[in-house]
Amino acid sequence: MTIHRMHPAYAEGFHALWQRVCGEGEEMIGPPPSIEKVKRVLALHNEKSVPSFIVIKDGALVAAAEVFPKREDQAEKCGILGVQVHPDYRRQGLAKQLLTTVLTDCQRYGIEQVELTVYQHNHSAIRLYQQFGFQASERVTEETLPSGRVVINQTMVLSLASV
């Protein structure tokens, strides 16, 4: 297993991972954007060295974590965390390793606060985020997954300014 900085050359593998996770109908609300848009965004973020990393294991891209700046002109320098792990590679510590890497890189990039959204029923993910210091915010929303299941989204926040 190796962790690499995300690069446009990995766009197709990243897109396939995103599609696989979305295809479960339980982890994400909608499908990924087109492969062309993913390539454009990754190229832009590669130029700016945005914190984003992937895991290659058994020759395949099996996990990714990225913190995209909310808006580049935003004074508080807040980023939005996304984590995707292929179902066959979950519960192996990949998300924990990726989070360690991406959050360290956030400090290099100048991001002072990281937000994420997690389903309240995803207790293992919530425990993982809490290990890193994420705290639940008051923002809670309800949505319906492609599977038809109604879920509650919990926003969690981590301040890197005090780390």
N, C-alpha and C positions, 0 to 999 in steps of 0.2 A: 504494500500500500504506500502510495506517495501522494503528498499534497503539493499542488501546483497553483500558482497564481492563474486566475482565469485569463484566457487569451482568446481572441476571435477564432483561432484555429480549433478551439473546442466547441464552437457554436452548435454544431450538429449534435454532438454528444450531450451537451447541456439541454438543448431543445428536446431531444429524445427522453432524457431523464425527466424533464418537466412534464412532457406528455404522459409518461408512465405514471408519475405520481398523480397527475390530474385524472388520469384514466381510472384510478381506483374509485373516484367519486366520493371520497371521504376525507381527503387531505386538503384539497384546494377547491375554490369555488368555480373557477372557469379554466378553460384551456389556455395554453401559452399563446403569445402572439406568434405571428408568422416567423418562419426561419429567417426571412430577410430582415425583419425588424430586430430579431435577436442578434443577428450579425452586426447590424448598424449600432445597436446599443453597446454591444461588447467592444466594438472597435473604438467608440467614443470613450467608454470607461477605461479601456486599456491605455488610451492616450493620456488620460487624467490619473491613471494608477489608482482607481477606485478600489477599496477593499473588497475583493471577491476571489474566492479560492475554490478549487475542486479536488476531489479524491479520485485517483486512478487506482483501481484494484483489479487484479485478474485481467488486465489489459483494457478495462472499460471504465468510463466515467460513471461512478456510482453514487456520488454525493457532491453537493455544492452548497456554499454559503456566501452570501453577498450582503453588503450594506450599501445601499444606494442613497446618496444624499437626497433629502426631501426636495430641497431647492438649493441650488448653489449659492444664491444670494442671501440665504437665511442666516441671520446673525448668530443664532444658537448652534449652528452646525449640527443639525439633527440628521441621522440616517435611519433608514428602514431596513431591518434585517429580514432576509429570506433564507430558509434552509430547506433543502430537498435531499432526501436519502432514498435510494432505490429500495423497495420493500425487501428484496432478498439480502440486503446488507444492513438492515436496521438492528439495533441492540448489540452492535459491535464496537461502540465507542467512536464511530466516525464523526457524528455530530459534535461530540465534545471536543475532539481534536480540531475540527473545523472552526468551532466557536472560539477556541483559544487563539487560533491563528488570525481569524478575521477581526476579533475585537482588539488584539494587539496592533494590527495594522490600522484600525480606525484611529488610534492615537497618533500614529505617524501621519495619517491623512488630515488630522485636525478635527475629526468628528468628536463632539463632546457629549452627545446623547444618542442612544440607540433605542428605537422602538420596534416592537414586533406585535403581531396579532396571532393568537393561538386559540384553538377551540378549548372551551372549559373542560370538556370531557377527556382531553389529551393530557392526562395526569403525568405521564412519564416525561413529556416535553416540558411541561410546566416545572417539574422538579429540576430538570436539567437547566432551564433558564434561571431558576432561583439559585442554583449553585453558583452561577456567574454573577449574581447580585441583581438580576431583574426583579422588579416589583410590579405588582398589579396596579394599574391605574383605574380611575373611575369609569373609563370608556369601555362600554360593553354594548355589543350589537348582536342582533339575531339575523341569521340568514339561512337559506335553504340550499343544501348541497345538490349537485346533479343527481344524486341517488334518491332525492326527495326528503332526506333527513333534515330536520330543523335543528340548527346548532347555535350555541352562544359563543361569540367571539370575545375574547378578553385581550385588551391591549396591555402590554407589559413594557416597562421603561427601565433603562439602565443609564445612569449618569457616569460618564468616563472622566468628567472634569475633576472629580475628587479621587480618582484611582491613582 
